[in-house]
């Protein structure tokens, strides 16, 4: 296997032109087939249409304790066309880094077993991408049953909005990896993100959705790791996340 990495200069012009493109060219040779493929990593210049959107979490309270069963969640949403989820706008929530679920109401209940939970709730745009300005999202730890809270961690962490675990893509379809950075700042905290698609990797120093194209049919492991710029790993339980997808 021969792997060639090529960085392409950022483009100028329309907001949908590719920025920071990385091409991974892999020659695959065996006794039956000879082929070459190119996998491309890049991002677009994104514009948040709702920078003043606010989501406030009224329930659960920080480190609140509940009995196992139906746990109440209540949010207040401002400056955002939520309107009960019309036109695809949704409030999304992830528990303990798992796949997020979309809700068309700011008040709902969720059946939960005993355990310690971290909820990350956020708003999305027309494409289903997470809004990333301060106030567009909120996080909260709480407990269900006889359990302890998470050890105090001042470190930042990541939450993956897209893709979902087990998501299926058609060959030639662009894969979007969208995420939030919580509890920190890429520049002030001297952080970088490493996106891994099987053995391929793409390093970034900004919080922006990454697009991946050119994946051949098969199953892939999509990983996202938040590390210090010097390569030091972070200790928090949510400093990395991984999903599996299939290209058909």
Secondary structure, DSSP 8 states (H G I E B T S, - for coil): -EEEEEE-----SSTTS-EEEEEEEEEEE-SS-EEEEEEEEEE-----TTTT-EEEEEES-TTEEE-SEEEEEEEEEESS--GGGGGG--EEEEETT---EEESSSEEEEEE-SEEEEEEEEEB-TTS-B--STTSEEEEEEEESS--------S-EEEEEES-TTEEE-TT--EEEEEEEESS-TTTTTEEEEEEETTEEEEESS---EEEE---SEEEEEEEEEEETT--B--STTSEEEEEEEE-
